[in-house]
């Protein structure tokens, strides 16, 4: 009876060592490669946009294509913060009370606003490189892209099963200040 129990335990351990563990390690490699490919696509897109000073439909579609090639399903959220300088006055009704300083305020524009410019609802179809399909920005403005995975990866689910941890989706954020203005 004891030898049979030892045999069952050995078979279970061998199944784990030769089956579950390699599958877990392989799924972690796939998850890491997906994160690296998605991060590279976002960095390339954001750096291109910051360098050009505008978002155009061709660059956005290239980002989506690169994300599709990473074998992950992502929700892309673009954020644009327009820098506004407001002069400070002692009395807002009297312009002679200017205090020789300015306050900085950022107005936010998000996916809906940006995509409305890239893909207008007008009756005429515009070419992909038409200047009217560009979301233009100015030097000093901020542009960010956030990626959230739609669901969890196999590695995350296996980690949750084996180690009783939480399911953590893939989240990436990259952005910075616009360096150039659109012509």
N, C-alpha and C positions, 0 to 999 in steps of 0.2 A: 504494500500500500504506500509506503514512504517512497519507494523507488518510482512508482507511478506519479506521485505528486511532484517529485523532483523533475521527472521527465516533462510534465505539463508546464512547470515553471520555466524550465530551460527552453521549451518550444516557444512560450510567450516572449521570453527575453530575446530569443533569436529573431522572432518575427518583428519585434520592436527595433532591434539593432540593424537588421538587414532590410526592413521595409519602411517603417515609420520615420526613423531618423534621417535616412537619405532623402526621402520625399520632403521632409521639413526643411532640410538644408537647401535643397534645390528650389523650393518655393521661396525661401529667403533670398536666394540669388536672383530669381526672377523679379521679386519685389524691389530689390536694390537697383536692378537694371532699369526697371520701369521708372523709379524715382529719378535716376540719373538722366534718362532720356527726356523725361518731362521737364526736369530742371534746366537741362541744356536748351530745350526748345523755348522755354519762358525767358531765359537769360538772353538768348539771341533775339527774340522778338522785342523785349523791352529795350535792350541796348540799341537796336535798329530804330525804334520809335523815338527814343531820347535823342539819338543822333540826327535824325531827319527833322524832328519837330512836328511830326504829324503821324496819325494812324491811317493807313489806307487798307482797302479791302483785300488787296493782294497779300500784304504782310499778315493780316489776321487769318486769312485762309491757309497760308503757309504754316502758321502756328497750329491751327486746328489739324492740319494734315500731319504735322510732326507729332502731335499728341496722339493721334490715331495710330501712328507707327510705334508708339511706346507700349502698346498693348494694355493701356489703362483707359478707364472711362472717367473723364474729368469734367467738372463744371468750371468754366473759365469766367472770372469776374475781373473786369477792368475798372480801374479807379483813376480819375483825373482830378487834380486839385489845382484850380486856377488861383494864382497869387494876386491879391488886390491890396494896394497900399492906400490907406485912408489917412489924410492929414488930421492932426489933433489940434483942436481949438479950445481955448478957455471957455468961450461962449460960442456955441455953434451958429448963432444968428449974426455974429460979428466976425468978419473975415480978418480983421486986424488983430485978433487975439490968437493968431497962429503960434503954436508953441515950438516950432522948429523941430518937430518929430512926427513920425508916422507910425500907425499901427498896421500890422500885417494880418490880413484875413484870407483864408482859403475857402473858395466856393467849390463844392464837390460835384462832379459829374460822373455817372456810373454807367454800367453796361447798357442800360436802356437808352441813355442819351447818346452814347458813342455809336451804338449799333444803328440808331435811327439815322445818323449821318452817313455811315458806311453803306447801309442798305435802305435808301429812301423809298417811301411808298408812292412816289410820283408815278404818273401814268407813263412817262417816257422811260425807256430803259437806258441807263448810262453805262458806258464802258467801265471796265474794272479799274483802269488807270485815269479816269476822269477826275479832274481837280475838285469837282463838287462832291465827290465821295471821299473826301479827306477830312478827318477830324483834326484840326490844326491846334497847336499849342504854342506857348511862348517860353523864352528862356526864363528859368527860375520857377516854373510850374512843376508840380510833382505828378508822376505817372507810376502806377503800381498794377501788377497783375497777381491775382490770387487764384490758386488751383485747389480744388477740393475733389477728392475721388468720390465717385458715385458708388458707394458700397465699400466693402473691405476686400483685401487681397487674401489669397489662400494662406499665405504665411501668417497673416494676422489671425485668421480663423484657427489655424493649427496651434499658434501660440496661446490663444484663448482656451482651446481645448486641453492642451497639455499643461499649461501653467496657471490656468484660471485667472487670466488677465483680461483687461477690457479690450474690446474690438476698437482699434485705432485706425481711422481712415488716413489716407495720404493727404497732407496739407502742405502747400508750398506758397511762398510769397516772395516776390522780387520786384524792385522798383527803384526809383530815384528821381533826381532833378533833371528836367529837360535841359539839354546842352545847346541846342540849336533851334532856330525858328524856321518855320516853313516859309518858302519864298512867296 
